[in-house]
Structures are given as structure tokens and as C-alpha cells.
């Protein structure tokens, strides 16, 4: 299950954080970030994951608050909340 192979480093951050994905299969990934109102504010498309991959996100230009990170792998979608705190 990918949910156990997904790590956000760190959850509480200044807008800069990494997402570590440990998925042994070669899959395509989309990472989207939504604000508290549900508006998409950031997206990385067509990421190719083969084994363990690390993706850096820089959301430092956005306000402090709670955001939802959506990771789409093949046909599955996983959501996690992050907190930007300065």
C-alpha cells in the first residue's frame, strides 16, 4: 500500500518540504496542492517514479495556513494536510 510508503518531511514547515515516495513499481505521479477553500494552487505533473524518489516543493510564496497535498498515482489518490508556519 503506497500510503505507508509516503513521507512528508517536515509536516510543519515554512513552505519548503520534501515528499518521499517509496514505490517499487514504475508509475506516473501527479502532486497537487489545494488551499483551505479547495482551490488548486500548485501542481507537478508527469512525474515518473521508479523506486524511491524524493520531490521538493517550494510553497514559500503562499500564506501561512493549512493546505492539502494530493498525490495521484495511476488511479489512486492520497491526501495529506500540511501546515505552513513562519
C-alpha positions as CSV (number, residue, x, y, z in Angstrom):
1,X,0.0,0.0,0.0
2,X,1.5,3.3,-1.1
3,X,0.0,5.2,1.8
4,X,2.7,3.6,4.1
5,X,5.4,4.4,1.6
6,X,4.7,8.2,1.5
7,X,6.6,10.5,3.8
8,X,6.3,14.3,4.1
9,X,9.5,16.0,5.5
10,X,8.6,18.0,7.6
11,X,4.8,18.2,8.0
12,X,5.1,21.6,9.8
13,X,7.3,23.8,7.6
14,X,8.0,27.2,6.1
15,X,6.7,26.3,2.7
16,X,9.7,24.2,1.7
17,X,9.4,20.5,2.1
18,X,10.1,17.2,0.5
19,X,7.8,14.3,-0.4
20,X,9.5,10.9,-0.3
21,X,7.7,8.1,-2.3
22,X,8.9,4.6,-1.9
23,X,7.1,2.7,-4.6
24,X,9.0,-0.1,-6.3
25,X,6.9,0.0,-9.5
26,X,7.4,2.4,-12.3
27,X,4.4,4.7,-12.0
28,X,3.4,8.2,-13.1
29,X,2.6,10.7,-10.3
30,X,0.8,14.0,-10.1
31,X,1.3,16.1,-7.0
32,X,-1.3,18.9,-6.4
33,X,-1.7,21.3,-3.5
34,X,-5.0,22.9,-2.5
35,X,-5.7,25.8,-0.2
36,X,-8.3,25.6,2.6
37,X,-11.0,26.8,0.1
38,X,-10.3,23.8,-2.2
39,X,-8.6,25.9,-4.9
40,X,-5.6,24.3,-6.6
41,X,-2.6,26.5,-6.0
42,X,0.3,24.3,-7.2
43,X,0.8,21.2,-9.4
44,X,3.6,19.0,-10.6
45,X,2.6,16.7,-13.4
46,X,4.0,13.7,-15.3
47,X,6.5,12.7,-12.6
48,X,8.0,9.3,-13.2
49,X,8.7,7.3,-10.1
50,X,10.9,4.2,-10.3
51,X,11.8,3.0,-6.9
52,X,12.4,5.5,-4.1
53,X,12.0,9.1,-5.2
54,X,12.2,12.5,-3.5
55,X,10.3,15.6,-4.7
56,X,10.9,19.1,-3.3
57,X,8.0,21.5,-3.1
58,X,8.6,25.2,-2.6
59,X,5.3,26.9,-1.4
60,X,7.1,29.7,0.5
61,X,5.3,32.3,-1.6
62,X,2.0,31.2,-0.1
63,X,0.5,32.4,3.2
64,X,0.7,30.6,6.4
65,X,-2.1,28.1,6.8
66,X,-3.3,24.5,6.2
67,X,-3.0,23.1,2.8
68,X,-4.0,19.7,1.3
69,X,-1.4,17.8,-0.7
70,X,-2.9,15.3,-3.2
71,X,-0.8,12.6,-4.6
72,X,-2.2,10.8,-7.6
73,X,-0.6,7.5,-8.6
74,X,-2.1,5.6,-11.5
75,X,-5.8,5.6,-10.4
76,X,-5.3,6.0,-6.7
77,X,-5.3,9.3,-4.8
78,X,-3.8,10.1,-1.4
79,X,-4.4,13.3,0.6
80,X,-2.3,14.7,3.5
81,X,-2.6,18.1,5.2
82,X,0.5,20.2,5.8
83,X,0.9,23.4,8.0
84,X,3.0,26.3,6.8
85,X,4.1,28.2,9.9
86,X,6.5,31.2,9.8
